[in-house]
Amino acid sequence: MPPRPADAGGVVHGGAETFVLDSILLGDTDRAGQPSNLAWKTYGYDLDGLITDKSSRDVCTLLSGSPFSNQADGKGGIDNAVGSVVLPVLETLAELPTPSAIATQVIRAGGFTLEIALDGPSDVPGTAGIGGQVFTGAALDSPPAFDGTTSWPVLASSLMDGATLAGGARVAFEDGYVTGDGTFVSGVPSDAPIVIPLRFPDRVQGALVLRIHHAVLTFQRDETDPTRLVNGTIAGVLDADELAEAVQEYANVNSPTLCGSSFDGIANQLRQAQDILRDGTNAPGVPCDAISIGVGFTARRVASPTIVASDPPAPPNLCDTPDAGPDAPGG
C-alpha cells in the first residue's frame, strides 16, 4: 500500500466527514466503467510483497487441482484472485454479465452502501494520525441524494455493540494518513473485516456477503469536487470457507438446482482461488488458505449517520423444501 510520509505528524482532530460509496468496481470494468476482463489487474495492492506469475514457486501451495494461473498477480504484483478467478464464477452462477454496473445501480437506488466516517481531514498531504470507521449502510426506501441532505442509516451488525452509534463501528482505524500525492490510506488494518453485502436486481434475492479481512482502504479527493472520492480501493483477503458459505447461501435463496451436492463443484472452484495466506503474507511450502481481493469505489460526502437499522431477515431458503435439489428424496 502507499507508504506513510516520513514527515507525517501525530494525531489530528477536527474536520470530521462521512462519505458513502456511490459505485463499486469488482474487476469486470476499468475505473471509467469500460468492460474489460483484465480490469481486475489494476484493483488492489501487492499484499505479499511478491510479483507472482504461473511459473512462480516461491509462494504458498495451491489447492490440489488448481491451475497455476490462479496464482498470477495483476499489475506490479497486485494480489486479486477474486477478480481473476472468483468473479467469472459468480458472473456465470448469478447470470450477471456486468456485476459492477448492476451492483452500482442498486447502490444508487439505495439498496446498500459502505459508510466511511473520518475523524480528521483527509485532503492535506503529509497528515497522519487520522482515525475513522467503516459502517455498512442499510437499504433505503427511496434513492438517496448523495449530498448533505443524506444521512444513511447503518446496519446494527456493523456496530461494535450491535445497537448504538455511540459504541462505534466494528471496523475502525486510528492511524490513517495522507501521502504526498494526496492518497488517503487507512493505515494498520482493522481486526474486524469490512463487510460488503452485494445486492443485485430484484429478480435475485438476498445479498452476496464479502467479508474482507486485514482490509486496507485508500482513496483520493476529486480535484474539482472535494465532496467526491475517486480512485478508491479496498484490498485484503477472504477466508475461502466463509466465501463458499456466503455464495452457497446466496445460491440457495435463488435456485433450488444448487442444493446439496449440486453446489460442491462451485465450492471447489472457489477454494481453488486460494493464492495467499490469511494474514496477507506468502511463503513456500505451506498451503494457501485465503483469497486475495481488491475492489474499487467512488464515494460522496453526506451527513453523519444518526439512525441504526435492524438487519433484514434472511429470505426463504429454497433448499429447505423436501423436494429441493438432487439430494432430496427421489431427486
C-alpha positions in Angstrom: 0.0 0.0 0.0 1.2 3.6 -0.4 3.9 4.3 2.2 3.4 6.7 5.1 5.2 10.0 4.6 8.4 10.3 6.6 7.4 13.8 7.9 3.9 12.9 8.9 2.7 14.4 12.1 0.9 13.0 15.1 -2.8 12.5 15.9 -5.1 15.0 14.3 -8.6 16.0 15.2 -11.3 18.2 13.6 -12.6 18.2 10.0 -14.8 15.1 10.6 -16.6 13.9 7.4 -18.7 11.0 6.3 -18.7 9.5 2.8 -20.9 6.8 1.3 -20.0 4.6 -1.7 -21.9 5.6 -4.8 -20.2 3.0 -7.0 -18.4 -0.3 -6.7 -15.9 -1.8 -9.1 -15.5 -5.6 -8.8 -12.9 -6.1 -11.6 -15.0 -6.5 -14.7 -14.7 -2.8 -15.8 -12.0 -0.2 -15.6 -12.5 2.9 -13.5 -14.1 4.7 -16.4 -16.7 1.9 -16.5 -15.5 0.3 -19.7 -15.9 -3.5 -19.7 -12.6 -5.4 -19.6 -11.7 -9.0 -18.5 -8.3 -7.7 -17.4 -9.5 -4.7 -15.3 -9.0 -6.8 -12.1 -5.3 -6.4 -12.6 -5.5 -2.8 -11.6 -7.6 -3.2 -8.4 -5.8 -3.9 -5.1 -2.3 -3.8 -3.7 0.8 -6.1 -3.6 -0.2 -7.5 -0.2 2.5 -10.2 0.0 5.5 -8.3 -1.4 5.9 -10.7 -4.3 5.3 -10.4 -8.1 3.9 -13.8 -9.0 3.1 -15.5 -12.3 2.0 -19.0 -13.1 5.6 -20.3 -13.1 6.5 -18.9 -9.6 7.3 -21.5 -7.0 8.3 -19.2 -4.1 4.7 -19.0 -2.9 2.2 -21.0 -1.0 0.9 -24.3 -2.4 -2.3 -24.1 -4.3 -5.2 -26.4 -3.6 -4.9 -29.7 -5.4 -6.2 -29.5 -9.0 -5.9 -25.7 -9.1 -4.3 -24.3 -12.3 -1.1 -22.4 -11.7 -2.6 -19.4 -13.5 -4.8 -18.9 -10.3 -1.7 -17.5 -8.5 -0.8 -14.9 -11.2 -0.7 -11.3 -9.9 -2.0 -8.2 -11.6 -0.1 -5.1 -12.5 3.0 -4.6 -10.4 2.3 -7.6 -8.1 -1.3 -6.7 -7.3 -3.0 -9.6 -5.4 -6.6 -10.0 -6.6 -7.6 -13.7 -7.1 -11.2 -12.7 -6.5 -11.1 -10.6 -9.7 -9.2 -13.1 -11.8 -10.7 -16.4 -10.6 -13.8 -15.9 -8.4 -15.6 -13.1 -10.3 -16.0 -15.2 -13.5 -17.6 -18.0 -11.4 -20.0 -15.6 -9.9 -20.9 -14.0 -13.2 -21.9 -17.4 -14.5 -23.6 -18.5 -11.3 -25.8 -15.4 -10.9 -26.1 -14.7 -14.7 -24.6 -11.3 -14.2 -22.8 -10.2 -17.3 -21.9 -6.8 -15.8 -21.8 -7.2 -12.0 -20.1 -3.8 -11.2 -22.7 -1.9 -13.2 -25.6 -3.8 -11.7 -24.3 -3.6 -8.1 -23.7 0.2 -8.6 -27.2 0.6 -9.9 -28.5 -1.0 -6.6 -26.3 1.3 -4.5 -27.6 4.4 -6.3 -31.2 3.2 -5.8 -30.4 3.0 -2.0 -30.1 -0.8 -1.8 -26.8 -0.9 0.2 -23.5 1.0 0.6 -20.5 1.4 2.9 -20.1 4.5 5.0 -16.6 5.9 5.7 -16.6 8.2 8.7 -13.3 10.1 9.3 -12.3 12.0 12.4 -9.9 14.3 10.7 -9.0 15.9 7.4 -8.2 13.6 4.5 -7.2 16.2 2.0 -3.9 17.5 3.4 -0.8 15.7 2.1 1.5 14.7 4.9 -1.2 14.5 7.6 -1.2 11.3 9.8 -3.0 10.0 12.8 -6.4 10.2 11.2 -9.0 8.0 12.9 -12.0 6.6 11.2 -14.7 3.9 11.0 -16.5 1.9 8.3 -20.2 1.1 8.7 -22.4 -1.0 6.4 -25.4 1.0 5.1 -28.9 -0.3 5.4 -31.4 -0.4 2.5 -33.3 2.8 2.0 -36.9 3.3 0.9 -36.0 5.6 -2.0 -32.9 6.7 -3.9 -30.7 9.0 -1.9 -29.5 12.4 -3.0 -25.8 11.6 -2.1 -25.3 15.0 -0.6 -25.5 16.8 2.7 -29.2 16.0 3.0 -28.5 12.3 3.0 -28.0 10.6 6.4 -27.8 6.9 5.6 -28.8 4.5 8.4 -26.3 1.9 9.4 -26.9 -1.8 9.9 -26.8 -2.9 13.6 -24.5 -5.8 12.6 -21.7 -3.3 11.7 -21.7 -1.8 15.2 -19.4 -2.9 18.0 -22.2 -3.3 20.5 -24.8 -4.2 17.8 -27.1 -1.4 18.9 -25.7 2.1 19.1 -23.7 4.6 17.1 -22.0 5.8 20.3 -20.4 2.3 20.7 -18.7 2.8 17.3 -18.2 0.5 14.3 -16.7 -2.9 14.3 -14.3 -1.7 11.7 -12.1 1.2 13.0 -8.6 2.6 12.4 -6.6 5.1 14.3 -3.5 5.8 12.1 -4.8 6.9 8.7 -2.6 9.1 6.7 -2.4 11.1 3.5 0.6 10.6 1.2 2.4 13.3 -0.7 0.2 12.8 -3.8 -3.0 13.2 -1.8 -3.9 9.5 -1.4 -5.6 8.7 1.9 -4.6 5.4 3.5 -6.4 3.8 6.4 -3.2 2.6 7.9 -3.0 -0.6 10.1 -5.8 -2.9 9.0 -8.7 -3.4 11.4 -9.1 -6.7 13.2 -12.7 -6.9 12.1 -13.5 -7.5 8.4 -15.1 -4.9 6.1 -18.4 -6.5 5.2 -19.9 -5.7 1.7 -23.4 -7.1 1.2 -23.5 -7.1 -2.6 -27.1 -6.8 -3.9 -28.2 -7.3 -7.4 -31.6 -6.8 -9.2 -35.0 -7.6 -7.7 -35.1 -10.9 -9.5 -32.3 -12.1 -7.3 -33.0 -12.4 -3.6 -30.7 -11.8 -0.6 -27.1 -10.5 -0.6 -23.8 -12.0 -1.6 -21.7 -11.1 1.5 -18.0 -10.4 1.1 -16.0 -10.3 4.4 -12.7 -8.6 3.6 -10.1 -9.4 6.4 -7.0 -7.3 7.1 -8.6 -4.7 4.8 -6.7 -1.5 3.7 -8.9 1.3 2.4 -7.5 4.1 0.2 -8.9 6.9 -1.9 -8.1 10.4 -3.4 -10.2 13.5 -3.4 -11.6 14.6 -6.8 -9.6 17.7 -7.7 -12.6 19.6 -9.0 -15.2 18.4 -6.4 -14.0 18.0 -2.8 -17.2 16.2 -1.8 -16.3 13.3 -4.1 -13.8 10.5 -3.5 -12.2 8.8 -6.5 -9.7 6.0 -7.2 -11.0 4.3 -4.1 -9.6 0.8 -3.3 -10.4 -1.8 -0.6 -7.8 -4.6 -0.5 -7.4 -7.6 1.7 -8.1 -11.3 1.9 -11.2 -13.5 2.0 -11.5 -16.7 4.0 -12.2 -19.4 1.4 -14.7 -21.2 3.7 -16.5 -18.0 4.5 -16.8 -17.2 0.8 -18.0 -20.6 -0.1 -20.6 -20.5 2.6 -21.8 -17.0 1.6 -22.0 -18.0 -2.1 -23.9 -21.1 -1.2 -26.4 -19.1 0.9 -26.8 -16.7 -1.9 -27.4 -19.6 -4.4 -29.8 -21.4 -2.1 -32.2 -18.4 -1.9 -32.2 -18.1 -5.7 -32.0 -21.5 -7.3 -33.2 -24.9 -6.0 -31.0 -26.6 -8.6 -27.9 -25.7 -6.5 -28.9 -27.5 -3.3 -26.8 -30.1 -1.6 -24.1 -31.8 -3.6 -25.0 -29.8 -6.7 -23.0 -26.9 -5.2 -19.9 -29.0 -4.5 -18.3 -28.2 -7.8 -18.8 -24.5 -7.4 -17.4 -24.6 -3.8 -14.3 -26.4 -5.1 -13.8 -23.7 -7.8 -14.0 -21.0 -5.1 -11.5 -22.8 -2.9 -9.1 -23.3 -5.8 -8.8 -19.5 -5.9 -6.8 -19.5 -2.6 -3.5 -17.8 -3.5 -2.2 -16.2 -0.3 -2.1 -16.7 3.5 -4.7 -15.5 5.9 -2.5 -12.8 7.3 -1.8 -11.4 3.9 1.7 -12.8 3.6 3.0 -15.6 1.4 5.6 -18.4 1.9 6.6 -21.5 0.0 5.9 -25.0 1.5 2.6 -24.2 3.2 -0.9 -24.5 1.8 -2.6 -21.3 0.6 -5.6 -20.7 2.9 -7.0 -17.3 1.8 -8.1 -15.5 -1.4 -6.7 -12.0 -2.2 -9.2 -9.3 -3.2 -9.2 -5.8 -4.5 -12.2 -3.7 -5.3 -12.6 -0.1 -6.4 -15.1 2.5 -5.5 -16.1 6.1 -5.7 -18.0 7.9 -2.9 -19.9 11.1 -2.0 -19.8 13.2 1.2 -23.1 13.0 3.1 -24.3 13.9 6.6 -23.2 11.8 9.5 -25.4 8.8 10.3 -27.9 9.1 13.1 -30.1 6.0 12.7 -29.4 2.3 13.4 -31.4 -0.1 11.3 -32.0 -3.8 12.0 -30.5 -6.3 9.7 -33.1 -7.6 7.2 -34.5 -11.1 7.7 -33.0 -13.8 5.6 -35.1 -14.7 2.5 -36.5 -18.2 2.3 -34.0 -20.9 1.6 -35.3 -22.8 -1.4 -33.3 -25.8 -0.4 -35.4 -26.2 2.8 -38.3 -27.7 0.9 -38.5 -31.6 0.9 -38.3 -31.8 -2.9 -35.4 -29.3 -3.5 -32.3 -30.4 -5.3 -30.8 -33.8 -6.3 -30.2 -34.8 -2.7 -33.9 -34.7 -1.9 -35.9 -37.9 -1.6 -36.5 -39.2 -5.1 -34.1 -36.5 -6.5 
